[in-house]
Amino acid sequence: MSLTDVMSGFGLQLFAELGLVLFGGAFLAIVVTTFLRRNREHFERARFLPLEDEAGAPLTGERASHE
């Protein structure tokens, strides 16, 4: 009996299929989270972070949360 016979007898294709399903589920969850309307404000704020002078400074027209 060769190693090929032994390994093919274990049925390891289940792990490849499970990995594909988990990856697909994670990808779908990320895509749905990205395009939900309730996350739009967060992404709009993050979009302008490289242009701000101070890290975490409010955008023009925004009030600080502690006021």
ChimeraX attribute file (.defattr): number of C-alpha atoms within 10 A of each C-alpha:
attribute: neighborCount
match mode: 1-to-1
recipient: residues
	/A:1	5
	/A:2	6
	/A:3	8
	/A:4	8
	/A:5	9
	/A:6	10
	/A:7	10
	/A:8	10
	/A:9	9
	/A:10	9
	/A:11	9
	/A:12	10
	/A:13	10
	/A:14	10
	/A:15	10
	/A:16	10
	/A:17	11
	/A:18	11
	/A:19	12
	/A:20	12
	/A:21	12
	/A:22	12
	/A:23	12
	/A:24	12
	/A:25	12
	/A:26	12
	/A:27	12
	/A:28	12
	/A:29	11
	/A:30	11
	/A:31	11
	/A:32	11
	/A:33	13
	/A:34	13
	/A:35	11
	/A:36	9
	/A:37	10
	/A:38	10
	/A:39	11
	/A:40	13
	/A:41	10
	/A:42	10
	/A:43	12
	/A:44	10
	/A:45	12
	/A:46	12
	/A:47	10
	/A:48	10
	/A:49	15
	/A:50	9
	/A:51	10
	/A:52	11
	/A:53	8
	/A:54	9
	/A:55	9
	/A:56	10
	/A:57	11
	/A:58	14
	/A:59	13
	/A:60	6
	/A:61	6
	/A:62	8
	/A:63	9
	/A:64	9
	/A:65	6
	/A:66	4
	/A:67	4
